């Protein structure tokens, strides 16, 4: 591997380390909010969960959905809690109590030092509800909706900057599913009035729900044809699973993510060329993760419960390895991927789990996400990599070494993120760090485990946890290390 200060991909937008809280399962209720819990604060938010989210240093949290948002009346979630309606929640077939809504979530986001990435409902609602919500949240005062917010005890506007124009509108499962042209029109008209209310906001148009959608590519082209002048980003969503129990193939799936990003970038630039535009549309990968462990259990659940356990994937070591590869992939495209949201944050396909009335604990995927968020700030470098490769069921030429590096000029630090995909053998890494004169290894963190299916649980929270006994060192201008088999590595130099 060769690293050079001058081989720059881009300054990394910190929002690439965003996450997601949806009104779904136990994400909100029993997740971030549990008034009866011994560690609940005066608003009912769990302080142990706040502590773990802060450890992850999450700059942006998408809210309130997800599929949920396409049936959500935001007005249900503001004002006196005792007067809020209980509703049938059709996306996840539960009962929504509306105890937590926009203002409470804004308070929680402040407590965890995050910005809110707010989504509007373009399923059952439309232009009017969207512009009213922007006015309620962001307008200082002196109008109907802003004064209503003030009357609810929130004098200062929330100033939410990043907004999603609906969610997965290409999916037949979505409440208010639309064709690309239908969505392109409503997204454009909603975007116009939302920006007329607050011209400082940035907007994300819905891309495809995943790259396998039959409408993929045509959807993006049509939506952007309509919305190009009115939005800043187009979204990508992708989840991977390992139902076939083929680990080598599973951890190669970040190559699919790479191809997805390249395709959407190409579509954005095609529309740019077609419109003779100077504006560049960037990517918001606002749902990404591993998701499959809980699907069978969820298909058997009785409907109309309040905050039942849903999408509670318990993650393995191999899941953490793929999450590491996905983080590296997005960093390598950080010139175009400006926002990304690990879906989700608490209890629902999440790095953080909670027990009702009990402990909050870290899943395996907590670690690569935390390391990238902590040490992946600055400029993403473009490493030249030569790695041995393998073929798997769905992929050819999968490099055993997946790696990238981030240079934090302010802190005078260089961090190499590296995955060894090899299930059998360690991999010798030799990295030329040419113009990083005098840099030494500060720490070499390793996440490894003899059992690819090892997982953490409430009772055994440290089954998969990183150590900092990696053997990287700098010799004659080269970082040298044996990367243990099937491991995630963070080599910090200064
Ligand atoms: O994150 C879980 C769900 O996955 C979201 O609600 C939806 O947008 C996607 O299909």
Boltz pocket constraint, residues with backbone or C-beta under 6 A from the ligand:
constraints:
  - pocket:
      binder: B
      contacts: [[A, 22], [A, 65], [A, 66], [A, 67], [A, 68], [A, 167], [A, 168], [A, 209], [A, 287], [A, 343], [A, 344]]
      max_distance: 6.0
